[in-house]
Amino acid sequence: MDDPILLRALRPDDPERLLSDARRHPRRAHDLRGYVVDPAALEVLVSRGDPVIYETFEAPVPDEAGELAYGVTVIHPGLIGVEHFMTKGHFHVRRHTAEVYAALRGRGFLIMQSEQGEARAVPMEAGSVAYVPPGWGHRTVNADLAEPFVLFFAFPADAGHDYDTVARTGFSLIVVHRN
C-alpha cells in the first residue's frame, strides 16, 4: 500500500498523521466552565493540573461558502464528577447547516438537541456514522474510561460555531458513569 492518504486514514489512533497540516485546538478542563452539571468537580480537575479533556485537529480550510471544513476530535477518557468527558457542544451560527461524524476509535455518544428541547442520544463506536440535522445543537461524549473516543467530522465551512446557546441552555441529556 503506497497511497499516503490511505495510509494516514488507516491510522486513526494518530490524528496528527491523519491530518498532518491540521490546526490543533486542545480544550482543557477550565474550558468547560459553564458546560458541565457539576462545576465543583470540574474545579477539582482544574486544580489538579487542568488536564486536556478533548482536542480537535482541523484542516486549514477557508471559512467560506462552498468549502467543507473537516477534522478529527479526540475525547480523552475520564470523568467530571459522574459525567463522562465530552466536548462543549455547539449549534451552528448558520442554523440551516448539518454536520456528519464518523467514529474512528473507541465508543461514545452523539448528543443532539433542538432549540425546541427535543433531544436524542446516538450511540457510536468505531465504524459508525451519525448525521446532525440542520438546527440541532450537538456534542460528543466518550463513554469509555480507558480509551479515547476519536471522531472524524465534516460540515460547511461557513457554518460557524455558537457555543453561547449551549452555555446558556445546556443539554437535557447527559452521559454519567454508574457502577
Order of alpha helices (4+ residues) and beta strands (2+ residues): alpha-alpha-beta-alpha-beta-beta-beta-beta-beta-beta-beta-beta-beta-beta-alpha
